[in-house]
Amino acid sequence: MAAGMTKTQLVRHMAEKLELTNKQVAAFLETLAETAIKETKKNGVFVVPGLGRLVKAERKARMGRNPQTGEAIKIKAKTVVKFRVAKSAKDSIAPPKK
């Protein structure tokens, strides 16, 4: 499987496309990430228009199994973060079959 863009490659690509410096683009990406984390923590959701949304979700406690021994174990409740892809992005990447 081919590797995706690195952060450096993304910064350079965006800098060329938007005619900005690499520092400005890197600062923008850092600010976007910080804002996404802060807002998801506070409000439970952060939307990146056209791309998707970060959503904070609660998982309930449940019973699971130790795969090595088969022994039943209790898995604690926890908070997880999910990314839900926007329909427009999903349809652009993998168009629905007709």
OpenMM code with the backbone's topology and positions (N, CA, C; nanometers):
from openmm import Vec3, app, unit

residues = "MET ALA ALA GLY MET THR LYS THR GLN LEU VAL ARG HIS MET ALA GLU LYS LEU GLU LEU THR ASN LYS GLN VAL ALA ALA PHE LEU GLU THR LEU ALA GLU THR ALA ILE LYS GLU THR LYS LYS ASN GLY VAL PHE VAL VAL PRO GLY LEU GLY ARG LEU VAL LYS ALA GLU ARG LYS ALA ARG MET GLY ARG ASN PRO GLN THR GLY GLU ALA ILE LYS ILE LYS ALA LYS THR VAL VAL LYS PHE ARG VAL ALA LYS SER ALA LYS ASP SER ILE ALA PRO PRO LYS LYS".split()
positions = [
    Vec3(0.0845, -0.1182, 0.0000),
    Vec3(0.0000, 0.0000, 0.0000),
    Vec3(0.0885, 0.1237, 0.0000),
    Vec3(0.0542, 0.2210, -0.0767),
    Vec3(0.1330, 0.3437, -0.0872),
    Vec3(0.1155, 0.4294, 0.0381),
    Vec3(0.2233, 0.4954, 0.0762),
    Vec3(0.2184, 0.5830, 0.1933),
    Vec3(0.1533, 0.7158, 0.1550),
    Vec3(0.0882, 0.7798, 0.2516),
    Vec3(0.0248, 0.9088, 0.2278),
    Vec3(0.1265, 1.0212, 0.2351),
    Vec3(0.0773, 1.1423, 0.2262),
    Vec3(0.1635, 1.2606, 0.2360),
    Vec3(0.2143, 1.2767, 0.3783),
    Vec3(0.3392, 1.3182, 0.3903),
    Vec3(0.3916, 1.3518, 0.5224),
    Vec3(0.3477, 1.4947, 0.5550),
    Vec3(0.3680, 1.5346, 0.6782),
    Vec3(0.3304, 1.6698, 0.7186),
    Vec3(0.4103, 1.7725, 0.6374),
    Vec3(0.5388, 1.7459, 0.6181),
    Vec3(0.6237, 1.8374, 0.5419),
    Vec3(0.5754, 1.8505, 0.3983),
    Vec3(0.5400, 1.7385, 0.3365),
    Vec3(0.4898, 1.7416, 0.1993),
    Vec3(0.3585, 1.8188, 0.1916),
    Vec3(0.2705, 1.7984, 0.2890),
    Vec3(0.1429, 1.8691, 0.2924),
    Vec3(0.1652, 2.0192, 0.3065),
    Vec3(0.2561, 2.0580, 0.3972),
    Vec3(0.2860, 2.2000, 0.4189),
    Vec3(0.3394, 2.2619, 0.2901),
    Vec3(0.4327, 2.1949, 0.2252),
    Vec3(0.4900, 2.2483, 0.1002),
    Vec3(0.3842, 2.2612, -0.0093),
    Vec3(0.3005, 2.1583, -0.0218),
    Vec3(0.1962, 2.1601, -0.1244),
    Vec3(0.0993, 2.2763, -0.1013),
    Vec3(0.0536, 2.2921, 0.0216),
    Vec3(-0.0403, 2.3997, 0.0526),
    Vec3(0.0259, 2.5370, 0.0361),
    Vec3(0.1520, 2.5486, 0.0736),
    Vec3(0.2240, 2.6752, 0.0613),
    Vec3(0.2344, 2.7166, -0.0855),
    Vec3(0.2648, 2.6208, -0.1715),
    Vec3(0.2730, 2.6501, -0.3155),
    Vec3(0.1361, 2.6891, -0.3703),
    Vec3(0.0344, 2.6115, -0.3347),
    Vec3(-0.1008, 2.6329, -0.3856),
    Vec3(-0.1573, 2.7689, -0.3426),
    Vec3(-0.1319, 2.8068, -0.2162),
    Vec3(-0.1893, 2.9302, -0.1609),
    Vec3(-0.0942, 3.0488, -0.1654),
    Vec3(0.0269, 3.0251, -0.2168),
    Vec3(0.1293, 3.1297, -0.2243),
    Vec3(0.1573, 3.1906, -0.0866),
    Vec3(0.1800, 3.1022, 0.0107),
    Vec3(0.2164, 3.1429, 0.1461),
    Vec3(0.3511, 3.0796, 0.1795),
    Vec3(0.4079, 3.1185, 0.2945),
    Vec3(0.5333, 3.0560, 0.3369),
    Vec3(0.5028, 2.9239, 0.4066),
    Vec3(0.6042, 2.8388, 0.4108),
    Vec3(0.5883, 2.7112, 0.4813),
    Vec3(0.5546, 2.7342, 0.6287),
    Vec3(0.6142, 2.8369, 0.6894),
    Vec3(0.5887, 2.8675, 0.8307),
    Vec3(0.4431, 2.9049, 0.8541),
    Vec3(0.3866, 2.9844, 0.7636),
    Vec3(0.2469, 3.0261, 0.7784),
    Vec3(0.1537, 2.9058, 0.7689),
    Vec3(0.1787, 2.8182, 0.6738),
    Vec3(0.0941, 2.7002, 0.6561),
    Vec3(0.1090, 2.6060, 0.7751),
    Vec3(0.2329, 2.5858, 0.8230),
    Vec3(0.2561, 2.4988, 0.9385),
    Vec3(0.1844, 2.5549, 1.0615),
    Vec3(0.1888, 2.6872, 1.0794),
    Vec3(0.1203, 2.7507, 1.1927),
    Vec3(-0.0307, 2.7319, 1.1812),
    Vec3(-0.0830, 2.7430, 1.0592),
    Vec3(-0.2265, 2.7216, 1.0368),
    Vec3(-0.2659, 2.5790, 1.0755),
    Vec3(-0.1888, 2.4812, 1.0296),
    Vec3(-0.2218, 2.3410, 1.0610),
    Vec3(-0.2150, 2.3136, 1.2107),
    Vec3(-0.1151, 2.3719, 1.2790),
    Vec3(-0.1039, 2.3557, 1.4243),
    Vec3(-0.2247, 2.4169, 1.4946),
    Vec3(-0.2644, 2.5357, 1.4513),
    Vec3(-0.3796, 2.6038, 1.5105),
    Vec3(-0.5074, 2.5244, 1.4863),
    Vec3(-0.5228, 2.4705, 1.3655),
    Vec3(-0.6399, 2.3887, 1.3341),
    Vec3(-0.6467, 2.2664, 1.4251),
    Vec3(-0.5335, 2.1986, 1.4428),
    Vec3(-0.5295, 2.0803, 1.5292),
    Vec3(-0.5615, 2.1167, 1.6749),
    Vec3(-0.5005, 2.2229, 1.7252),
    Vec3(-0.5262, 2.2669, 1.8630),
    Vec3(-0.6735, 2.3021, 1.8828),
    Vec3(-0.7301, 2.3748, 1.7878),
    Vec3(-0.8704, 2.4156, 1.7962),
    Vec3(-0.9618, 2.2935, 1.7920),
    Vec3(-0.9318, 2.1995, 1.7040),
    Vec3(-1.0124, 2.0778, 1.6927),
    Vec3(-1.0127, 2.0006, 1.8244),
    Vec3(-0.8975, 1.9874, 1.8859),
    Vec3(-0.8871, 1.9148, 2.0127),
    Vec3(-0.9635, 1.9876, 2.1230),
    Vec3(-0.9419, 2.1188, 2.1328),
    Vec3(-1.0076, 2.1982, 2.2375),
    Vec3(-1.1601, 2.1945, 2.2231),
    Vec3(-1.2100, 2.2162, 2.1013),
    Vec3(-1.3543, 2.2187, 2.0782),
    Vec3(-1.4180, 2.0811, 2.0960),
    Vec3(-1.3489, 1.9752, 2.0550),
    Vec3(-1.4037, 1.8397, 2.0723),
    Vec3(-1.4123, 1.8060, 2.2207),
    Vec3(-1.3103, 1.8455, 2.2961),
    Vec3(-1.3125, 1.8228, 2.4414),
    Vec3(-1.4291, 1.8973, 2.5061),
    Vec3(-1.4468, 2.0247, 2.4661),
    Vec3(-1.5470, 2.1113, 2.5281),
    Vec3(-1.6890, 2.0794, 2.4821),
    Vec3(-1.7113, 2.0713, 2.3514),
    Vec3(-1.8462, 2.0576, 2.2961),
    Vec3(-1.8821, 1.9165, 2.2501),
    Vec3(-1.7830, 1.8295, 2.2409),
    Vec3(-1.8105, 1.6929, 2.1969),
    Vec3(-1.8096, 1.6745, 2.0463),
    Vec3(-1.7936, 1.7845, 1.9698),
    Vec3(-1.7919, 1.7730, 1.8237),
    Vec3(-1.7138, 1.8907, 1.7640),
    Vec3(-1.6408, 1.8637, 1.6547),
    Vec3(-1.5708, 1.9679, 1.5799),
    Vec3(-1.5862, 1.9356, 1.4325),
    Vec3(-1.6387, 2.0294, 1.3547),
    Vec3(-1.6661, 2.0061, 1.2128),
    Vec3(-1.5597, 2.0740, 1.1270),
    Vec3(-1.5037, 1.9974, 1.0334),
    Vec3(-1.4167, 2.0525, 0.9298),
    Vec3(-1.5006, 2.0481, 0.8023),
    Vec3(-1.5553, 2.1625, 0.7592),
    Vec3(-1.6468, 2.1635, 0.6447),
    Vec3(-1.5872, 2.0954, 0.5212),
    Vec3(-1.6672, 2.0078, 0.4609),
    Vec3(-1.6246, 1.9379, 0.3406),
    Vec3(-1.5383, 1.8162, 0.3659),
    Vec3(-1.4938, 1.7959, 0.4900),
    Vec3(-1.4065, 1.6834, 0.5223),
    Vec3(-1.4719, 1.5865, 0.6191),
    Vec3(-1.5243, 1.6379, 0.7292),
    Vec3(-1.5888, 1.5504, 0.8269),
    Vec3(-1.5960, 1.6156, 0.9635),
    Vec3(-1.6215, 1.5319, 1.0645),
    Vec3(-1.6329, 1.5843, 1.1996),
    Vec3(-1.5674, 1.4909, 1.3003),
    Vec3(-1.5034, 1.5510, 1.4003),
    Vec3(-1.4507, 1.4768, 1.5141),
    Vec3(-1.5621, 1.4709, 1.6168),
    Vec3(-1.5892, 1.3530, 1.6700),
    Vec3(-1.6985, 1.3365, 1.7650),
    Vec3(-1.6471, 1.2606, 1.8871),
    Vec3(-1.6758, 1.3148, 2.0057),
    Vec3(-1.6408, 1.2474, 2.1304),
    Vec3(-1.7558, 1.1535, 2.1655),
    Vec3(-1.7245, 1.0266, 2.1936),
    Vec3(-1.8283, 0.9284, 2.2247),
    Vec3(-1.7916, 0.8519, 2.3512),
    Vec3(-1.8934, 0.8094, 2.4223),
    Vec3(-1.8743, 0.7303, 2.5446),
    Vec3(-1.8987, 0.5827, 2.5130),
    Vec3(-1.8070, 0.4966, 2.5532),
    Vec3(-1.8278, 0.3526, 2.5389),
    Vec3(-1.8657, 0.2970, 2.6748),
    Vec3(-1.9657, 0.2111, 2.6779),
    Vec3(-2.0104, 0.1514, 2.8026),
    Vec3(-1.9142, 0.0410, 2.8461),
    Vec3(-1.9190, 0.0089, 2.9743),
    Vec3(-1.8416, -0.1048, 3.0250),
    Vec3(-1.9020, -0.2314, 2.9651),
    Vec3(-1.8178, -0.3314, 2.9397),
    Vec3(-1.8685, -0.4547, 2.8802),
    Vec3(-1.7792, -0.5717, 2.9181),
    Vec3(-1.8284, -0.6885, 2.8893),
    Vec3(-1.7499, -0.8098, 2.9131),
    Vec3(-1.6780, -0.8466, 2.7837),
    Vec3(-1.5519, -0.8855, 2.7960),
    Vec3(-1.4730, -0.9264, 2.6806),
    Vec3(-1.4011, -1.0562, 2.7123),
    Vec3(-1.3157, -1.0999, 2.6232),
    Vec3(-1.2395, -1.2230, 2.6435),
    Vec3(-1.0918, -1.1975, 2.6198),
    Vec3(-1.0088, -1.2591, 2.7022),
    Vec3(-0.8651, -1.2583, 2.6815),
    Vec3(-0.8384, -1.3550, 2.5661),
    Vec3(-0.7834, -1.3099, 2.4527),
    Vec3(-0.7669, -1.3986, 2.3381),
    Vec3(-0.6698, -1.5141, 2.3619),
    Vec3(-0.5760, -1.4987, 2.4551),
    Vec3(-0.4799, -1.6062, 2.4806),
    Vec3(-0.5391, -1.7174, 2.5663),
    Vec3(-0.6136, -1.6775, 2.6705),
    Vec3(-0.6639, -1.7780, 2.7643),
    Vec3(-0.8128, -1.8074, 2.7474),
    Vec3(-0.8845, -1.7173, 2.6812),
    Vec3(-1.0287, -1.7350, 2.6671),
    Vec3(-1.1044, -1.6919, 2.7913),
    Vec3(-1.0321, -1.6423, 2.8918),
    Vec3(-1.0926, -1.5998, 3.0180),
    Vec3(-1.1752, -1.4729, 2.9985),
    Vec3(-1.2932, -1.4674, 3.0616),
    Vec3(-1.3788, -1.3490, 3.0538),
    Vec3(-1.3173, -1.2373, 3.1379),
    Vec3(-1.3139, -1.1160, 3.0825),
    Vec3(-1.2617, -1.0011, 3.1558),
    Vec3(-1.3586, -0.8847, 3.1428),
    Vec3(-1.3548, -0.7966, 3.2417),
    Vec3(-1.4404, -0.6779, 3.2399),
    Vec3(-1.3626, -0.5640, 3.1749),
    Vec3(-1.4209, -0.5027, 3.0710),
    Vec3(-1.3601, -0.3885, 3.0040),
    Vec3(-1.4305, -0.2638, 3.0554),
    Vec3(-1.3526, -0.1687, 3.1080),
    Vec3(-1.4083, -0.0472, 3.1683),
    Vec3(-1.4702, 0.0450, 3.0640),
    Vec3(-1.5618, 0.1292, 3.1101),
    Vec3(-1.6201, 0.2334, 3.0239),
    Vec3(-1.5114, 0.3350, 2.9937),
    Vec3(-1.5161, 0.3936, 2.8746),
    Vec3(-1.4168, 0.4956, 2.8415),
    Vec3(-1.4699, 0.5905, 2.7352),
    Vec3(-1.4013, 0.7036, 2.7233),
    Vec3(-1.4344, 0.8031, 2.6229),
    Vec3(-1.3422, 0.7819, 2.5038),
    Vec3(-1.3985, 0.7819, 2.3831),
    Vec3(-1.3202, 0.7655, 2.2607),
    Vec3(-1.3520, 0.8791, 2.1644),
    Vec3(-1.2664, 0.8988, 2.0667),
    Vec3(-1.2886, 1.0006, 1.9642),
    Vec3(-1.3032, 0.9301, 1.8299),
    Vec3(-1.4059, 0.9685, 1.7556),
    Vec3(-1.4310, 0.9098, 1.6246),
    Vec3(-1.4273, 1.0211, 1.5204),
    Vec3(-1.3906, 0.9848, 1.3977),
    Vec3(-1.3957, 1.0808, 1.2875),
    Vec3(-1.4982, 1.0304, 1.1892),
    Vec3(-1.5978, 1.1124, 1.1632),
    Vec3(-1.7031, 1.0769, 1.0682),
    Vec3(-1.6814, 1.1567, 0.9403),
    Vec3(-1.6592, 1.0862, 0.8318),
    Vec3(-1.6299, 1.1499, 0.7038),
    Vec3(-1.7568, 1.2128, 0.6464),
    Vec3(-1.7421, 1.3339, 0.5926),
    Vec3(-1.8545, 1.4042, 0.5308),
    Vec3(-1.8991, 1.3296, 0.4058),
    Vec3(-2.0278, 1.3330, 0.3794),
    Vec3(-2.0838, 1.2625, 0.2640),
    Vec3(-2.0195, 1.3084, 0.1342),
    Vec3(-1.9969, 1.4379, 0.1188),
    Vec3(-1.9368, 1.4896, -0.0052),
    Vec3(-1.7955, 1.4347, -0.0254),
    Vec3(-1.7172, 1.4268, 0.0819),
    Vec3(-1.5818, 1.3719, 0.0717),
    Vec3(-1.5868, 1.2227, 0.0403),
    Vec3(-1.6750, 1.1528, 0.1080),
    Vec3(-1.6893, 1.0085, 0.0868),
    Vec3(-1.7292, 0.9775, -0.0577),
    Vec3(-1.8270, 1.0527, -0.1105),
    Vec3(-1.8727, 1.0311, -0.2473),
    Vec3(-1.7666, 1.0682, -0.3505),
    Vec3(-1.6831, 1.1658, -0.3208),
    Vec3(-1.5748, 1.2052, -0.4121),
    Vec3(-1.4660, 1.0993, -0.4174),
    Vec3(-1.4344, 1.0412, -0.3019),
    Vec3(-1.3272, 0.9410, -0.2940),
    Vec3(-1.3737, 0.8051, -0.3439),
    Vec3(-1.4897, 0.7631, -0.2987),
    Vec3(-1.5449, 0.6319, -0.3376),
    Vec3(-1.6894, 0.6518, -0.3802),
    Vec3(-1.7109, 0.6844, -0.5082),
    Vec3(-1.8477, 0.7094, -0.5555),
    Vec3(-1.9378, 0.5875, -0.5342),
    Vec3(-2.0636, 0.6125, -0.4961),
    Vec3(-2.1541, 0.4999, -0.4771),
    Vec3(-2.1828, 0.4291, -0.6093),
    Vec3(-2.1914, 0.2976, -0.6023),
    Vec3(-2.2198, 0.2197, -0.7234),
    Vec3(-2.3676, 0.2263, -0.7532),
    Vec3(-2.4000, 0.2297, -0.8816),
    Vec3(-2.5408, 0.2402, -0.9219),
    Vec3(-2.5965, 0.1065, -0.9617),
] * unit.nanometer
topology = app.Topology()
chain = topology.addChain("A")
for resn in residues:
    res = topology.addResidue(resn, chain)
    for name in ("N", "CA", "C"):
        topology.addAtom(name, app.Element.getBySymbol(name[0]), res)
